[in-house]
Amino acid sequence: MPHNLSRCFALPDSPLLVGIKQQNANGQRISDWTNNPDNCAAHWAEEEQFILAHLIPLLLCGEQSAQLVFNQEITRLFSQATAENQSMINSLIEVEEDESRHDQALQWILQHLPIVPSQKKIQGQARLFYAKLGRGEERCQHFIKIAVLDACVTQIMHEFEHSLLGASHPFAVLCGLIKKDEAKHVYVAKHYAQALGATPSMFKSEQVAVCKSLHKLLSSQNQHFAALGVDLARVFNALEAKWQ
């Protein structure tokens, strides 16, 4: 069933990345997953479709926001390209391409899920969360938040991978693949934030704030996470304990 949601955030329109591809092994696996008709959500159980119709919009907004943020930073670095920052440009390009593949996979799932009445509201809440994330802040602070957020997403994808859907369920398999990318993104964003002047105390401050805000956003769909066996309170308590 075609969904009725527009994008949370516009596709990056910069021509800078045309022809630049950094496909990696995990990226190829995600592309293969998306191109495999056996993974189509139309084949999933009705209850699973209903649950994920409430959760996919939350995930999609994050992927689309990340694409835009990384693309904008790549564009900025290209405008003042030096030999010193070429390596970082390459890393950021790889992250943006990863996020684009995640976006495409999740869009494909959503296209075959039922339309639920609250989808637009869920998307609106997610869009507001991500729009506020870097509003009016220095780039250093923004990339600290991105590193923390990606650490949270890595853990959430781990929970989906090991949820009540079962390890062989197509969505669980996809989340396992996305988890590997997000763990890499934590390193890239953290390294870049440090290059911009981030300190350990700055990371610690944002870890608490971002974790709390994301928990609040996701808790709006707590019943649907719980239906998959994902205990958000336990997940976020564990994240906070790790960062103490």
ZIWO-V712017 format. One record per pair of residues at least 12 apart in sequence whose C-alpha atoms are under 10 Angstrom apart, sorted by sequence separation. I is the first residue (numbers start at 0). J is the second residue. If there is no record, write none. Layout:
BEGIN
I|J, I|J
END
This chain:
BEGIN
76|88, 132|144, 133|145, 159|171, 160|172, 218|230, 75|88, 132|145, 158|171, 159|172, 160|173, 161|174, 189|202, 218|231, 73|87, 74|88, 157|171, 159|173, 160|174, 161|175, 217|231, 218|232, 73|88, 76|91, 156|171, 159|174, 160|175, 72|88, 73|89, 132|148, 156|172, 158|174, 159|175, 160|176, 215|231, 73|90, 156|173, 157|174, 158|175, 160|177, 214|231, 73|91, 156|174, 157|175, 160|178, 214|232, 69|88, 72|91, 73|92, 155|174, 156|175, 157|176, 159|178, 72|92, 156|176, 157|177, 158|178, 214|234, 70|91, 153|174, 156|177, 157|178, 214|235, 69|91, 70|92, 73|95, 153|175, 156|178, 157|179, 213|235, 214|236, 68|91, 69|92, 155|178, 156|179, 69|93, 70|94, 153|177, 154|178, 211|235, 66|91, 69|94, 70|95, 152|177, 153|178, 156|181, 210|235, 211|236, 66|92, 69|95, 70|96, 152|178, 153|179, 210|236, 68|95, 69|96, 153|180, 154|181, 66|94, 67|95, 150|178, 153|181, 154|182, 210|238, 211|239, 65|94, 66|95, 69|98, 149|178, 152|181, 153|182, 210|239, 65|95, 66|96, 151|181, 152|182, 153|183, 66|97, 67|98, 149|180, 150|181, 151|182, 153|184, 207|238, 63|95, 65|97, 66|98, 67|99, 149|181, 150|182, 153|185, 206|238, 207|239, 62|95, 65|98, 66|99, 148|181, 149|182, 150|183, 152|185, 206|239, 64|98, 65|99, 149|183, 150|184, 151|185, 62|97, 63|98, 66|101, 146|181, 149|184, 150|185, 207|242, 62|98, 63|99, 66|102, 146|182, 148|184, 149|185, 150|186, 206|242, 207|243, 61|98, 62|99, 65|102, 146|183, 148|185, 149|186, 206|243, 62|100, 63|101, 146|184, 147|185, 59|98, 62|101, 63|102, 145|184, 146|185, 149|188, 203|242, 62|102, 63|103, 145|185, 146|186, 148|188, 149|189, 202|242, 203|243, 0|41, 61|102, 62|103, 146|187, 147|188, 59|101, 60|102, 143|185, 145|187, 146|188, 147|189, 58|101, 59|102, 62|105, 142|185, 145|188, 146|189, 58|102, 59|103, 144|188, 145|189, 146|190, 59|104, 142|187, 143|188, 144|189, 146|191, 59|105, 142|188, 143|189, 146|192, 58|105, 59|106, 141|188, 142|189, 143|190, 145|192, 142|190, 143|191, 144|192, 7|56, 56|105, 139|188, 142|191, 143|192, 2|52, 6|56, 7|57, 55|105, 56|106, 59|109, 139|189, 142|192, 143|193, 8|59, 55|106, 141|192, 142|193, 4|56, 7|59, 8|60, 11|63, 139|191, 140|192, 143|195, 6|59, 7|60, 8|61, 10|63, 11|64, 55|108, 56|109, 138|191, 139|192, 140|193, 142|195, 6|60, 7|61, 8|62, 9|63, 10|64, 16|70, 55|109, 138|192, 139|193, 143|197, 7|62, 8|63, 9|64, 11|66, 12|67, 15|70, 54|109, 139|194, 140|195, 142|197, 143|198, 147|202, 151|206, 7|63, 8|64, 10|66, 11|67, 52|108, 53|109, 139|195, 140|196, 146|202, 147|203, 150|206, 6|63, 7|64, 8|65, 9|66, 10|67, 11|68, 13|70, 16|73, 51|108, 52|109, 55|112, 138|195, 139|196, 140|197, 144|201, 148|205, 6|64, 8|66, 9|67, 11|69, 12|70, 13|71, 15|73, 16|74, 51|109, 52|110, 137|195, 138|196, 139|197, 143|201, 144|202, 147|205, 148|206, 151|209, 8|67, 11|70, 12|71, 15|74, 52|111, 53|112, 138|197, 139|198, 143|202, 146|205, 147|206, 151|210, 10|70, 11|71, 13|73, 14|74, 48|108, 52|112, 53|113, 142|202, 143|203, 144|204, 145|205, 146|206, 147|207, 150|210, 13|74, 48|109, 51|112, 52|113, 53|114, 57|118, 60|121, 64|125, 140|201, 143|204, 144|205, 147|208, 148|209, 152|213, 15|77, 50|112, 51|113, 52|114, 53|115, 56|118, 60|122, 64|126, 108|170, 139|201, 140|202, 143|205, 144|206, 147|209, 148|210, 151|213, 162|224, 163|225, 164|226, 165|227, 48|111, 49|112, 50|113, 52|115, 53|116, 55|118, 56|119, 59|122, 60|123, 63|126, 143|206, 147|210, 151|214, 162|225, 163|226, 164|227, 48|112, 49|113, 53|117, 54|118, 56|120, 57|121, 58|122, 60|124, 61|125, 65|129, 141|205, 144|208, 145|209, 162|226, 163|227, 164|228, 47|112, 48|113, 49|114, 50|115, 52|117, 53|118, 56|121, 57|122, 60|125, 61|126, 64|129, 68|133, 105|170, 140|205, 144|209, 148|213, 159|224, 162|227, 163|228, 48|114, 49|115, 52|118, 53|119, 55|121, 56|122, 57|123, 59|125, 60|126, 63|129, 64|130, 72|138, 104|170, 143|209, 144|210, 158|224, 161|227, 162|228, 163|229, 26|93, 33|100, 40|107, 41|108, 45|112, 54|121, 55|122, 56|123, 57|124, 58|125, 59|126, 60|127, 61|128, 161|228, 162|229, 21|89, 29|97, 33|101, 39|107, 40|108, 41|109, 43|111, 45|113, 53|121, 54|122, 56|124, 57|125, 60|128, 61|129, 64|132, 105|173, 159|227, 161|229, 20|89, 21|90, 38|107, 39|108, 40|109, 41|110, 42|111, 43|112, 53|122, 56|125, 57|126, 60|129, 104|173, 158|227, 159|228, 19|89, 23|93, 26|96, 27|97, 30|100, 33|103, 34|104, 38|108, 39|109, 40|110, 41|111, 42|112, 56|126, 60|130, 158|228, 159|229, 21|92, 22|93, 26|97, 29|100, 30|101, 33|104, 39|110, 40|111, 41|112, 158|229, 20|92, 21|93, 25|97, 26|98, 29|101, 32|104, 33|105, 39|111, 40|112, 41|113, 101|173, 157|229, 158|230, 19|92, 20|93, 21|94, 23|96, 27|100, 30|103, 31|104, 33|106, 34|107, 39|112, 40|113, 68|141, 69|142, 101|174, 104|177, 158|231, 19|93, 22|96, 23|97, 26|100, 29|103, 30|104, 33|107, 68|142, 155|229, 21|96, 22|97, 26|101, 29|104, 33|108, 101|176, 155|230, 16|92, 20|96, 21|97, 101|177, 155|231, 158|234, 19|96, 68|145, 100|177, 132|209, 16|95, 98|177, 101|180, 155|234, 16|96, 65|145, 97|177, 132|212, 154|234, 155|235, 154|235, 98|180, 97|180, 98|181, 151|234, 154|237, 11|95, 65|149, 97|181, 128|212, 129|213, 151|235, 154|238, 128|213, 94|180, 98|184, 61|148, 93|180, 94|181, 97|184, 128|215, 151|238, 61|149, 125|213, 128|216, 150|238, 151|239, 10|99, 94|183, 95|184, 127|216, 94|184, 61|152, 93|184, 125|216, 124|216, 125|217, 90|183, 91|184, 94|187, 124|217, 58|152, 90|184, 93|187, 94|188, 121|216, 124|219, 91|187, 121|217, 90|187, 91|188, 58|156, 90|188, 121|219, 121|220, 6|106, 87|187, 91|191, 90|191, 87|190, 2|106, 87|191, 4|109, 1|107, 3|109, 4|110, 2|109, 3|110, 87|194, 1|109, 2|110, 0|109, 1|110, 2|111, 0|110, 1|111, 2|112, 4|114, 0|111, 1|112, 2|113, 3|114, 0|112, 1|113, 2|114, 3|115, 0|113, 1|114, 2|115, 0|114, 4|118, 5|119, 3|118, 4|119, 7|122, 2|118, 3|119, 6|122, 7|123, 5|122, 47|164, 4|122, 7|125, 8|126, 7|126, 51|170, 69|188, 6|126, 7|127, 8|129, 7|129, 8|130, 7|130, 47|170, 43|168, 43|169, 43|170, 40|169, 38|168, 39|169, 40|170, 38|169, 39|170, 37|169, 38|170, 38|172, 38|173, 33|169, 32|169, 32|170, 32|172, 33|173, 32|173, 29|172, 29|173, 32|176, 28|173, 29|174, 29|175, 29|176, 28|176, 29|177, 28|177, 26|176, 25|176, 26|177, 25|177, 26|179, 25|179, 26|180, 25|180, 57|216, 58|217, 57|217, 54|217, 57|220, 53|219, 54|220, 53|220, 54|221, 53|222, 54|223, 50|220, 53|223, 54|224, 52|223, 53|224, 50|222, 51|223, 50|223, 51|224, 49|223, 50|224, 50|225, 47|223, 50|226, 51|227, 50|227, 47|226, 46|226, 47|227
END
